[in-house]
Amino acid sequence: MGKGEFMDGKVELSLTEYLGYRETGRENLGAELPVEVYRLLEYSFREELEERFGKTAQIEIFRGAGYRSGIFFAQNYLDLTLGMSDFIAQLQRKLEEMKIGVLRVEEVEEDTGRIVFTISEDADCSGLPALGETVCNYDEGFLSGVLTVYTKKPYTAIEINCWATGDRVCRFRAEVQHNEG
């Protein structure tokens, strides 16, 4: 049995292979999708996961998936050799270019590594009604993954403000995880 194959002969694909865009696969429709289609997928998964496993598990699964994609994104779309200012500028450009959102940096504490970001026009939640809770768990994981790969330090990003809490931007506090013990 070859690498990536299951016993029944089916092939297991990696994230890289799943995301490999082939123009021949969508020669008429192209690579872009409306935000509504993205949200249809995202929020149907959220509901299904919450019904099956509970809200806490759903949030952790979304953070984990975001983290996995943040690692992939950083390794495949970003120049990891840039200094912090240039890296953040590059990240901003790439997120806008890919229509993910408009990233801004509000605060950087160089001595601790703490960073406060905002994302406006976020694909996940911009325009939603006030729901009374943050909903951008995928983005929390995504930012954590990107920063972990870039800095080679374990980062955690937590959403502290969200369109779904009545704010007009999503705000994330990213900090280096410190092992206790």
Sequence and secondary structure as in RCSB ss.txt:
>XXXX:A:sequence
MGKGEFMDGKVELSLTEYLGYRETGRENLGAELPVEVYRLLEYSFREELEERFGKTAQIEIFRGAGYRSGIFFAQ
NYLDLTLGMSDFIAQLQRKLEEMKIGVLRVEEVEEDTGRIVFTISEDADCSGLPALGETVCNYDEGFLSGVLTVY
TKKPYTAIEINCWATGDRVCRFRAEVQHNEG
>XXXX:A:secstr
  TTB TTS B   HHHHH   GGGSTTT S   HHHHHHHHHHHHHHHHHHH HHHHHHHHHHHHHHHHHHHHH
HHS TTS HHHHHHHHHHHHHHTTS EEEEEEEETTTTEEEEEEES TTTTT    SS   HHHHHHHHHHHHHH
HSS EEEEEEE GGGT SSEEEEEEE     
